[in-house]
Amino acid sequence: MESFLIARAQELVIGGLLALFIPAVPDNMSKSDIFGGLTSEAKVDAFNLPGYFTSSKELKALIERSQHFNIERMEILNNQKKYVSLRNPSMYSLFLRAALEGVIAKHFGNDIMDELFNRYTGKVAESSFFLNPEADKSIVLFVLLKNNN
């Protein structure tokens, strides 16, 4: 995100505005422990998959740290409508595995893939998204930034 902000700051005139809609999670939502025991914590920390859902606190800190933009407005938009075609946890997990297995295996190795996605399927099955889609906690952040460079 930092390199994204730097590039946008270079593109915008001083005082120019940048509007973003960012998928996010509530500030109090903890990170998943899905890798617990499968691999080292250092490997998990070193893994960077650009699909991370930030919180508003994390995003605000990152924007302030970059010093390229001032936050003119930040709002949490409730994501009321759900358009999900993969309501079965196993199908959802298989879909994600098909898309990401190569990237994950390259970093962690092939030997943990089956157990990792079995655990992930279990976590998905337990999540409120599948048990009670109306209780889904995902949000969208609207952020209006002003270039101060």
N, C-alpha and C positions, 0 to 999 in steps of 0.2 A: 504494500500500500504506500510505503514511503516513496518508492521510485515513481509510482503513479502520480502522487501529489507533486513531486518535483517536476515531472514532465508537464503536468497541467499548469503549474505555476509559470513555467517558461513559455507556454503557449498563450496564456491570458495576459491582457494588458493590466497594468496596475489598477486596482479597483474593480477589475472584471469579476463576474460572478460565475460560480460553478455549482450546478445543482446535481445532487446524487440521490439515488434510491438504492439502499443497501439492505440486502437480507441480513437479519440479525437475530440474536437471542436476548432475552431479558438479562439484566445485569446480574441477577442472583442465580442464574443457571450455571451449575458446575460442569467442568469438562468431563468427558467420558473416560472411564478407566478400562475400556475394551481391550487394550493391549496388556493389561495387568498380568505379569508372569510369563508372557509369551516371548518377550524380548527385553533388552536392556532399556532403562529409562533414557539413557543417552541417545539411543537410536530413535526412540519415539520423539524426543526433543529436537533431534536433527532432521526429522522428516517434515518436509514442507509441501503440502498439497494445497494449491490455490483454490480452495473451496471452503475455507474456514468461515464460520459465522461469528462475527465479532459481537460485542455488546456495546451499548452507547458509551459507557465509561471508557472502554478500551479504545474506541474510535476517537473519542474526544481527546484522550491523552496522546494518541498518535498524531493527530492533527496539530495539537498545541506544540508537541515536540518538534515537528517539521518546521515550524516558524514561517511557512510560506503563505498560510491562509489564516484568516480570522473566521470563526464560526458565527455567521449572521443569524442562523436559525437551525435548530435540530429538533425534530419531532418524531415521536414514535407513532407509526401508522399501524393499526391493528389489521392483521391479515385475515379478514373474516371469511372470505370465499376460498374454498379449497377445490382445486381441480386436480385430483390425484387419480390416476388410472391403475396404480399398483397397490391395491388395498390389502393384498396378501403379503405378510412379512417375508416369506420365502422368496416370492417373486421379486419383491423390492430388493432384497439382499442379492439375489442372482443378477438383477439388472445392474446394481452398483458394482458387483464383482466383475461382470463383463466389461464395464467401463474402466475400472481402476486397478484390476489385478496386476497388470503389467507394471504399472508405476510403483505399486506397493511392494511387489515381489522383488523388483530391482533394488529397492532399499533394504528390505528386511529379509529377503530370501524366500524361496518357494516353500520351504518346509513348514512354515506357519500358516499358509494360506487357508487350508481347510478349517483348522481350528479357529482362526481369526474370523472367518465369515460365518462359521457356526455360532460363535459368540455374538457376532453382530446381528444375526437373524434373531437370536434370543432377546437381545436388547431392543431390537425393533418391535418384536412381538409384545414386549412389556411396555413400550412407550405409549403415552397418551394419544399420540398421533393415530395409532391403529386401534387402540381400545376405545378411545373416545375422541374422534377427530375434532369435535367442537371445542375440546379443551387444549388444542394445539397451542403452544406458547410462542411459536415463531412470530416474528414481527418484521416490519420493514421500517428502516430509518430514512427519513427525509432530511438531508443535510444541505444547507445553502452556505457555500464558502465564498469569501471575498479575498481576492489575491492582494497581498500586502507587499509584494516585491516590486 
